Amino acid sequence: MLLYLLAAVLIVIGTIGSILPALPGVPIVYAGMILAAWTGDFAHVGWPTLTVLGVLTALAVIVDIIASLLGAKRVGASGWALFGAAAGTVVGLFFGIIGLILGPFVGAVAGELIAGSSLKRSTIVGVGAWLGFIFGTLARVALCFAMLGIFAFAYLF
């Protein structure tokens, strides 16, 4: 029973982490699902389902990274802007939801300014980085909830 509780805690923390970039949310959800399946001797959720969930986990991680980079690259961001967006995301974690929302934008703008771009150009790059971050987050959350649905269906039926 304790292992099921631990699995549930991992799934809840991972689901929260799929929204907040501070935690590798989707991999934590997957770890909780594997623990729950193992605890139940794979009677309800077997390896075929866990394999599908593993593929979705990998896809969520890849899509998240690519979306953030493509958002900035699509508007011609420099390497400094990409670094700034990543740093802004990390620093933003310490400032709550406002920091999470504004961090990638501010970081990308600062990085692009360091690269020598104008304020107007840097702002455009910041918006691109921010949109990439938002779309990556939405994709990650959607894949996480798809995984929860697949797991619940396999467990119940």
Secondary structure, DSSP 8 states (H G I E B T S, - for coil): -HHHHHHHHHHHHHHHHHHSTTS-HHHHHHHHHHHHHHHTTTSSS-HHHHHHHHHHHHHHHHHHHHHHHHHHHHTT--HHHHHHHHHHHHHHGGGHHHHHHHHHHHHHHHHHHHTT--HHHHHHHHHHHHHHHHHHHHHHHHHHHHHHHHHHHHHH-
